[in-house]
Amino acid sequence: MKKGMLYIHGKGGSAREAVQYQKNCAGWEMIGVDYSAPLPWIARDQILASYRKARERCGRISILANSIGAYFAMLALQDCALEKALLISPILDMESLILTMISWAHVTEEALRERREIPTDFGETLSWEYLMYVRRHPIRWDVPTEILCAGEDPMVPRGVVDAFVRAHRAGLTVMEDGEHWFHTEHQLDVMREWIKKEISYKNVILKER
Protein backbone atom coordinates (compact mmCIF):
# COMPACT_ATOMS: atom_id res chain seq x y z
CA MET A 1 0.00 0.00 0.00
CA LYS A 2 1.46 3.36 -1.05
CA LYS A 3 2.36 5.71 1.80
CA GLY A 4 1.98 9.48 1.63
CA MET A 5 3.46 12.08 4.00
CA LEU A 6 1.74 15.45 3.89
CA TYR A 7 4.06 18.31 4.79
CA ILE A 8 2.35 21.41 6.21
CA HIS A 9 4.74 24.35 6.47
CA GLY A 10 4.88 27.12 9.06
CA LYS A 11 4.49 30.87 8.67
CA GLY A 12 6.40 32.23 5.70
CA GLY A 13 7.17 28.74 4.40
CA SER A 14 6.03 26.93 1.30
CA ALA A 15 5.10 23.51 0.00
CA ARG A 16 8.50 23.35 -1.74
CA GLU A 17 10.14 22.72 1.64
CA ALA A 18 8.81 19.17 1.47
CA VAL A 19 11.69 18.24 -0.86
CA GLN A 20 14.28 18.64 1.90
CA TYR A 21 12.56 15.97 3.99
CA GLN A 22 12.27 13.32 1.29
CA LYS A 23 15.63 11.66 1.96
CA ASN A 24 14.69 11.30 5.63
CA CYS A 25 11.39 9.67 4.75
CA ALA A 26 12.46 6.70 2.66
CA GLY A 27 9.50 4.76 1.34
CA TRP A 28 7.10 7.67 1.69
CA GLU A 29 5.85 10.05 -0.98
CA MET A 30 6.39 13.57 0.35
CA ILE A 31 3.49 15.84 -0.56
CA GLY A 32 3.87 19.55 0.15
CA VAL A 33 0.61 21.28 1.06
CA ASP A 34 0.39 24.67 -0.58
CA TYR A 35 -1.99 26.56 1.68
CA SER A 36 -1.76 30.25 0.94
CA ALA A 37 -3.69 32.08 3.65
CA PRO A 38 -2.76 32.71 7.30
CA LEU A 39 -6.45 32.58 8.27
CA PRO A 40 -7.49 29.26 9.83
CA TRP A 41 -10.85 28.99 8.08
CA ILE A 42 -9.14 29.27 4.67
CA ALA A 43 -6.05 27.19 5.52
CA ARG A 44 -8.33 24.45 6.88
CA ASP A 45 -10.17 24.05 3.58
CA GLN A 46 -6.95 24.08 1.51
CA ILE A 47 -5.25 21.48 3.72
CA LEU A 48 -8.32 19.26 3.71
CA ALA A 49 -8.47 19.43 -0.09
CA SER A 50 -4.81 18.35 -0.28
CA TYR A 51 -5.48 15.44 2.07
CA ARG A 52 -8.41 14.21 -0.02
CA LYS A 53 -6.35 14.40 -3.19
CA ALA A 54 -3.49 12.50 -1.55
CA ARG A 55 -5.87 9.76 -0.39
CA GLU A 56 -6.80 9.11 -4.02
CA ARG A 57 -3.33 7.74 -4.70
CA CYS A 58 -1.97 6.83 -1.25
CA GLY A 59 -3.74 4.36 0.97
CA ARG A 60 -1.84 5.44 4.07
CA ILE A 61 -1.40 9.09 5.06
CA SER A 62 0.71 10.62 7.80
CA ILE A 63 1.61 14.28 8.36
CA LEU A 64 4.74 16.25 9.08
CA ALA A 65 3.84 19.76 10.24
CA ASN A 66 5.82 22.73 11.42
CA SER A 67 4.88 25.54 13.84
CA ILE A 68 1.51 27.11 13.01
CA GLY A 69 1.19 24.53 10.25
CA ALA A 70 0.67 21.97 13.01
CA TYR A 71 -2.30 23.93 14.36
CA PHE A 72 -3.81 24.30 10.89
CA ALA A 73 -3.23 20.59 10.23
CA MET A 74 -4.96 19.50 13.44
CA LEU A 75 -7.83 21.89 12.75
CA ALA A 76 -8.30 20.59 9.20
CA LEU A 77 -7.61 16.88 9.63
CA GLN A 78 -8.95 16.01 13.07
CA ASP A 79 -11.76 13.94 11.56
CA CYS A 80 -9.62 12.27 8.89
CA ALA A 81 -7.92 8.87 8.82
CA LEU A 82 -4.28 9.58 9.62
CA GLU A 83 -1.68 7.03 10.54
CA LYS A 84 0.69 9.30 12.44
CA ALA A 85 1.54 12.96 13.03
CA LEU A 86 5.06 14.35 13.41
CA LEU A 87 4.94 17.90 14.76
CA ILE A 88 7.95 20.23 14.89
CA SER A 89 7.77 23.28 17.21
CA PRO A 90 3.97 22.97 17.01
CA ILE A 91 1.48 25.61 18.02
CA LEU A 92 -0.68 23.38 20.22
CA ASP A 93 -2.91 25.92 21.96
CA MET A 94 -3.76 28.77 19.61
CA GLU A 95 -6.06 30.54 22.05
CA SER A 96 -3.32 30.63 24.68
CA LEU A 97 -0.84 32.00 22.12
CA ILE A 98 -3.23 34.76 21.03
CA LEU A 99 -3.86 35.75 24.66
CA THR A 100 -0.11 35.81 25.22
CA MET A 101 0.35 38.12 22.23
CA ILE A 102 -2.43 40.34 23.56
CA SER A 103 -0.45 40.69 26.79
CA TRP A 104 2.77 41.37 24.84
CA ALA A 105 0.94 44.19 23.03
CA HIS A 106 -0.28 45.62 26.37
CA VAL A 107 -3.90 45.66 25.25
CA THR A 108 -7.03 43.93 26.54
CA GLU A 109 -9.59 41.57 25.02
CA GLU A 110 -12.14 44.34 25.41
CA ALA A 111 -9.99 46.71 23.36
CA LEU A 112 -9.53 44.05 20.69
CA ARG A 113 -13.26 43.38 20.54
CA GLU A 114 -13.95 47.07 20.06
CA ARG A 115 -11.21 47.71 17.49
CA ARG A 116 -11.48 44.30 15.73
CA GLU A 117 -7.82 44.40 14.65
CA ILE A 118 -4.74 45.80 16.41
CA PRO A 119 -1.29 45.95 14.76
CA THR A 120 1.62 45.19 17.09
CA ASP A 121 5.28 46.17 17.37
CA PHE A 122 6.33 42.52 17.01
CA GLY A 123 4.90 42.15 13.51
CA GLU A 124 1.57 40.43 14.19
CA THR A 125 -1.89 41.92 13.77
CA LEU A 126 -4.24 40.82 16.52
CA SER A 127 -7.69 39.92 15.23
CA TRP A 128 -10.91 39.54 17.21
CA GLU A 129 -12.42 37.45 14.41
CA TYR A 130 -9.44 35.08 14.54
CA LEU A 131 -9.71 34.68 18.33
CA MET A 132 -13.44 34.02 18.14
CA TYR A 133 -12.94 31.42 15.40
CA VAL A 134 -10.35 29.59 17.49
CA ARG A 135 -12.68 29.51 20.47
CA ARG A 136 -15.59 28.24 18.40
CA HIS A 137 -13.51 25.46 16.82
CA PRO A 138 -11.63 23.54 19.53
CA ILE A 139 -9.21 20.83 18.45
CA ARG A 140 -10.21 17.19 18.96
CA TRP A 141 -7.15 15.06 18.26
CA ASP A 142 -6.65 11.32 18.65
CA VAL A 143 -3.97 10.63 16.04
CA PRO A 144 -0.75 8.92 17.24
CA THR A 145 1.54 11.92 17.58
CA GLU A 146 5.23 12.62 18.14
CA ILE A 147 6.47 16.12 18.97
CA LEU A 148 9.89 17.71 18.58
CA CYS A 149 10.28 21.02 20.36
CA ALA A 150 12.96 23.30 21.78
CA GLY A 151 13.59 23.95 25.44
CA GLU A 152 13.64 27.72 25.09
CA ASP A 153 10.79 28.42 22.69
CA PRO A 154 8.65 31.45 23.65
CA MET A 155 6.05 30.48 21.02
CA VAL A 156 5.59 26.98 22.44
CA PRO A 157 5.73 27.10 26.26
CA ARG A 158 6.79 23.85 27.87
CA GLY A 159 3.70 23.80 30.07
CA VAL A 160 1.46 23.85 27.00
CA VAL A 161 3.46 21.03 25.42
CA ASP A 162 3.36 18.90 28.56
CA ALA A 163 -0.41 19.40 28.90
CA PHE A 164 -0.95 18.33 25.28
CA VAL A 165 1.30 15.29 25.70
CA ARG A 166 -0.64 14.18 28.78
CA ALA A 167 -4.05 14.78 27.21
CA HIS A 168 -3.23 13.08 23.91
CA ARG A 169 -0.65 10.48 24.99
CA ALA A 170 1.81 11.97 22.53
CA GLY A 171 5.52 11.25 22.42
CA LEU A 172 7.88 14.13 23.14
CA THR A 173 11.50 14.89 22.23
CA VAL A 174 13.01 18.13 23.53
CA MET A 175 16.15 19.76 22.17
CA GLU A 176 16.96 21.89 25.19
CA ASP A 177 19.33 24.22 23.32
CA GLY A 178 17.12 24.46 20.25
CA GLU A 179 15.00 27.34 18.95
CA HIS A 180 11.48 27.61 17.57
CA TRP A 181 12.97 27.58 14.08
CA PHE A 182 15.31 24.60 13.63
CA HIS A 183 17.87 26.08 11.24
CA THR A 184 21.48 25.61 12.39
CA GLU A 185 23.30 22.54 11.10
CA HIS A 186 23.25 20.94 14.54
CA GLN A 187 19.54 21.65 14.99
CA LEU A 188 18.79 20.29 11.52
CA ASP A 189 20.78 17.12 12.26
CA VAL A 190 18.72 16.57 15.42
CA MET A 191 15.50 17.11 13.45
CA ARG A 192 16.53 14.78 10.63
CA GLU A 193 17.49 11.97 13.00
CA TRP A 194 14.22 12.43 14.90
CA ILE A 195 12.20 12.17 11.67
CA LYS A 196 14.04 9.05 10.53
CA LYS A 197 13.51 7.42 13.92
CA GLU A 198 9.82 8.26 14.12
CA ILE A 199 8.88 7.07 10.64
CA SER A 200 10.44 3.67 11.29
CA TYR A 201 7.55 2.65 13.56
CA LYS A 202 5.93 -0.75 12.98
CA ASN A 203 2.44 -2.16 13.28
CA VAL A 204 0.55 1.10 13.68
CA ILE A 205 -3.19 0.53 13.55
CA LEU A 206 -4.97 2.91 11.20
CA LYS A 207 -8.20 4.16 12.71
CA GLU A 208 -11.17 4.13 10.39
CA ARG A 209 -13.48 7.12 10.74
N, C-alpha and C positions, 0 to 999 in steps of 0.2 A: 504494500500500500504506500503510495507516494506521500511524503511528508513535507509540509509547508511551514515556514517560519515567517510570520508577519513581523516586520520591523516598524515600530511607531516612534518617530523621532521626537525630540524635545523642541523647545522654543528656538526658533531661528535655524533649525535643522531642515533636512530634506530627505525624501525617500532614497536619494542616491547614496546616502550613508550606508544603506544595507549591504552594499558591495564589500565594505571593509570587514564585515562579519562573516562572509561566506566561508572563508578558509577555516574559521573556528567552528563551523556548523556543518561538518562533513556529513553527507547523506540527506541534508535538508535543502529544500529550495527556498532561498531567501527572497522575500517579497516585500519591497519597500512600499509603505503606505503613504500616499501623497496627499495628506490632508492639508488644506491651504488656509484655513481660518483659525484664529486663536479663540473663537467662541465655542463653548462646549456643545451647544445644540447643532452647530454646523459640523464641527469635527466629528461628533458622534455619527452622523449620517454618512459622512465620507468614509470613516473607518469601517462601519458596518457594511457598506457597499463593497469595500475591498475584501473583507472577510468572505462575503457571499461569493464573490468572484473566485477567490482562492479555493473555496470548498468545491467548486465545479471541477477542479483538476487535481486537488490534493485531498485524500481521504482523512488525513490527520493534520490538524493545525495547532501550532503553539505560537506564542508571541514573545517577542523581545522588545521591550519598551523602555524609553529613557525619559526621566524627569516628568514634565507635565504630560508627555505622551503616555505615560503609565496611567495617569488619571483619566485621560480621554479614552484609552483602551478599555479600562475597567468600566467606564460609563457606557461605552458602545457595545461591549461584548459580554456583559455580565450574564446574559441569557443565552449565550451561544455555546456550542460544544467545542471546548478547548482542551487540549491535552495537558499543557503546562504553560506557565507564565514566568518569564525571567524579567525582573524589573531592576533597572539601574538608576540609582538616586531618585526613586519614585516619589512623586507628590501623592501621598496616601490619604491626606485629609485636606481637601481643598477649602472647606469652610474655615478650618483653623488657620490655614495660610493666609486667606483673605483678611481675617480678623487681625492676624499679626501685621500684615501690611497696613491695615487701617491704623494700628497703633504706631507703626513706624512713621506714618504720615501725620501723626498728631491730630487726627480728626476723629469724629464719632460716627456710629452707625446712623444716628439721627441726621447728621450733616450730609452723609452720603445719600440717604433716602431723599432728602430735600433737593440736593443738587444733581442727583442721578449719576453723574460721573465727576471724578476729582483726579486731575493729573498729580503726579508725585515727583519729588526730586530724585527718586531712585529709578525713574524710567518706566514705571507702570502707571496705568490709568485705572483707578478704582471704579468699579461699576456696580450700581445697586441691582441692575437687572441680572448681572452675572451672579452676584451673591444669592439673590432670590432663586435663580435657577438651580444652583448647587444645593440649596436647602430643600427644594422641592423634588430633587432627584438623587436621593441617597444611593450609595453604592452597595449592592448585594453581591458578594464575591465568594465563590466556593471552588475556584480553580486551584489545583496544586501550584503553589507559587514559591519561587526563590527570589530573594532580594539581595542586591549588592548595594551597600551605601557607605558613605564616608563618616568618620567619627566627628568631624568638625564641619558639618553642613548646616548652615543657618536656614536653608530652605526645607530641610527634612530633619526636624528635631528628633533626637533619639527616642524621646518619650512617645512620640507619634508612631515611630517605627515599631517599638516594642509592643505598643497597644495593638497595632495591626497584626503583628506576628502572633500574639496570643489569641486574638479573636479569630484569625483565619488559619492557624496552624501552619504558618509559612516558615520556610527556612530563611536564615539570615546569615550573611557574611559581611563583616565590617572591616573596611580598610581604615584604620584609625588615623593615619596621616594623609588620607585622601581628601579630595574636594568634591563639591557638587558635580563639577564637570571633570570627568576623568580624561586628562589630556596629556600629562607628561608620559614619557616612555615607561617609567616604572608603573604608573597608574594604569596605563593601557595594558601592560603585561599582566598585571593582577586581574584586570577585567577579562582579558582573553582567556586566561587559564580558568577563571571562574565559569565562563560560558562553556568552554570545552568540557569541564567537569559536569556541569549541570545538564548538558544535553546527552550525556552518556547514560542517563537513567534507564532502567529496564522495567518491563512489566507494569507500566502505568495503565490504569484502567480509565478508559475514556467514558465520561458520563454522557449519556444520551439525554437530551432535553426535549 
